[in-house]
Amino acid sequence: MRATQIHQRSVHRRYAAMLPVVVAAAWLGGCAASGTPAASAQMAPVLPTVVPVQPVQVGAALSSAQRAVREAEARNADVDDARSLLERGEAAMRLGQVLRANRLARAAQAQAEAALNLRFIALARAEREAVGVRTILGEAQAGELRQADAALANGEGRRAYDLLAYLNQSARLAQIVYRVTRGDTLWGIAARPEIYDNGFLWPLIYRANSDRLSSPSALRTGMDLDIPKHPTVDATYEALRESGGLRAGEVRVGPIRAQE
């Protein structure tokens, strides 16, 4: 009888020791079955997800505005207003305000293009003044000059400048190479129709070849003379004054005289 009581007490103690484990397992199983996050919440805290901030990409409108401002600055145009608009647009883009950034970018581009056009008009007018003092231009050159004048009248600054800059450079550099033959004189060369058609303009030839002519009469057969094809009004006037052409009434000088 005593042995049976001792055995029962031992069994009771063993079950008592196992009871917390069984209860805990049942509780955790119930949590898992019901979807309760209590167990996982106690076991490991949930950390907030950190999403890296991506840099805002420069839009097409903003990129075009930046190019327009850079080009205007390179031509020394007044771009203060355009630069201010562009900076505001860039700031809006950094804040993610895309619509506002695009609107400011388009305004900056328009302002820069207008400033650049004004700059080209000023440059074109300077080139026009330089071309206008040439005394001899061919028909083709006169036609280009008329196109440039029309572009200026229409406010097309870049087109007018391109036409006039090319025309002025070609007129400034154009030369006639004449090979001296027996019996030639500077007067006779200047009087030839394909040269100046006016003997009184011989000083133009002499001054252009002063490095190889010690005097107006120092011509040598076979030597090549570089003759300015489009002398300026001032140079022509000085030549006529030096040769006596002004007194002789042989001026015949004008801003444009077609010669082909």
FENVENPE-V933954 format. One record per backbone hydrogen bond with DSSP energy under -0.5 kcal/mol. NH is the residue of the N-H (numbers start at 1). CO is the residue of the C=O. Records with the same first field share a line. If there is no record, write none. Layout:
NH = CO + CO
This chain:
5 = 1
6 = 2
7 = 3
8 = 4
9 = 5
10 = 6
11 = 7
12 = 8
13 = 9
14 = 10
15 = 11
16 = 12
17 = 13
18 = 14
19 = 15
20 = 16
22 = 18
23 = 19
24 = 20
25 = 21
26 = 22
27 = 23
28 = 24
29 = 25
30 = 26
31 = 27
32 = 28
33 = 29
34 = 30
35 = 31 + 32
36 = 31
39 = 36
41 = 37
42 = 38
43 = 39
44 = 40
47 = 45
51 = 49
52 = 50
54 = 52
63 = 59
64 = 60
65 = 61
66 = 62
67 = 63
68 = 64
69 = 65
70 = 66
71 = 67
72 = 68
73 = 69
74 = 70
75 = 71
76 = 73
77 = 72
79 = 77
83 = 79
84 = 80
85 = 81
86 = 82
87 = 83
88 = 84
89 = 85
90 = 86
91 = 87
92 = 88
93 = 89
94 = 90
95 = 91
96 = 93
97 = 92
98 = 96
101 = 97
102 = 98
103 = 99
104 = 100
105 = 101
106 = 102
107 = 103
108 = 104
109 = 105
110 = 106
111 = 107
112 = 108
113 = 109
114 = 110
115 = 111
116 = 112
117 = 113
118 = 114
119 = 115
120 = 116
121 = 117
122 = 118
123 = 119
124 = 120
125 = 121
126 = 122
127 = 123
128 = 124
129 = 125
130 = 126
131 = 127
132 = 128
133 = 129 + 130
134 = 131
135 = 231
137 = 257
142 = 138
143 = 139
144 = 140
145 = 141
146 = 142
147 = 143
148 = 144
149 = 145
150 = 146
151 = 147
152 = 148
153 = 149
154 = 150
155 = 152
156 = 151
157 = 155
160 = 156
161 = 157
162 = 158
163 = 159
164 = 160
165 = 161
166 = 162
167 = 163
168 = 164
169 = 165
170 = 166
171 = 167
172 = 168
173 = 169
174 = 170
176 = 227
177 = 175
178 = 176 + 225
180 = 178 + 223
184 = 181
189 = 185
190 = 186
191 = 187
192 = 188 + 189
195 = 192
196 = 190
197 = 192
198 = 190
201 = 198
202 = 199
203 = 200
204 = 201
205 = 201 + 202
206 = 202
207 = 203
208 = 204
209 = 205 + 206
210 = 207
212 = 209
213 = 209
214 = 212
218 = 215
219 = 217
222 = 180
223 = 220
225 = 178
227 = 176 + 225
228 = 226
229 = 174
230 = 174
233 = 133
236 = 232
237 = 233
238 = 234
239 = 235
240 = 236
241 = 237
242 = 238
243 = 239
244 = 240
245 = 240
246 = 240
248 = 244
249 = 245 + 246
250 = 245
259 = 137
